Amino acid sequence: MFYSYAPKKVCSSQIQFEIDEGIVKKVHFTGGCNGNLKGIASLVEGMPWEDVVNRLSGIKCGLKGTSCPDQLSIAIREAMSE
């Protein structure tokens, strides 16, 4: 299923991703640090959603208290609780 999430307190403005049979696919960030977020998307695609959440949850960017990877973990957790 395809999901879209508006992250909070980070530079990216949108996170879009698909989860198919528990596997994260087609991750795309709008805005933010382009190269870094393409790298994160590439690394998590093909992983079970639980592994992505466990690895990215709690990562902080500067003094923001969150980060784009942390926001992806929040988005996935919310999507899977629906």
C-alpha positions in Angstrom: 0.0 0.0 0.0 1.2 3.6 -0.8 1.5 6.1 2.0 2.2 9.8 2.2 3.4 11.6 5.4 4.0 15.3 6.2 7.1 15.3 8.5 7.4 17.7 11.4 10.3 19.9 12.5 12.6 18.8 9.7 13.7 20.2 6.3 11.8 17.7 4.1 8.2 18.5 3.5 6.8 15.1 2.4 7.7 11.5 2.7 6.1 9.0 0.3 6.7 5.2 0.5 5.1 1.9 -0.2 4.9 -1.1 2.0 4.1 -4.4 0.3 3.8 -7.6 2.4 5.8 -6.0 5.2 8.6 -4.8 3.0 9.4 -1.1 2.5 9.5 0.0 -1.1 9.8 3.2 -3.2 10.8 5.7 -0.6 10.8 9.3 -1.7 11.5 12.5 0.3 10.5 15.9 -1.0 12.9 18.7 0.2 15.6 18.2 2.7 19.2 17.1 2.1 18.8 15.6 -1.4 21.8 13.3 -1.5 21.5 12.1 2.1 17.8 11.3 1.7 18.3 9.5 -1.6 20.9 7.4 0.2 18.6 6.6 3.1 15.8 5.7 0.7 18.1 3.4 -1.2 19.4 1.7 2.0 15.9 1.0 3.5 14.1 -0.1 0.3 13.7 -3.9 0.4 13.9 -4.0 4.2 11.2 -5.3 6.5 9.3 -2.3 8.0 10.2 -3.3 11.6 13.9 -3.2 10.8 13.6 0.3 9.3 11.8 1.6 12.4 14.3 0.0 14.8 17.3 1.4 12.9 16.0 4.9 12.3 13.9 5.7 15.3 15.4 8.3 17.6 18.0 9.7 15.2 18.4 13.4 15.7 19.5 16.2 13.4 21.3 19.0 15.3 19.1 20.4 18.0 15.8 19.6 16.3 15.1 16.5 18.5 14.2 14.6 15.4 15.5 14.0 11.8 14.2 13.0 8.4 15.2 9.3 9.1 13.4 9.5 12.5 10.3 11.0 10.8 10.4 8.1 8.3 10.3 5.7 11.2 7.4 7.6 12.7 5.5 7.6 9.3 6.1 3.8 8.9 5.0 3.1 12.4 1.8 5.1 11.9 1.1 3.5 8.6 1.4 0.0 10.0 -0.9 0.8 12.9 -3.7 1.8 10.6 
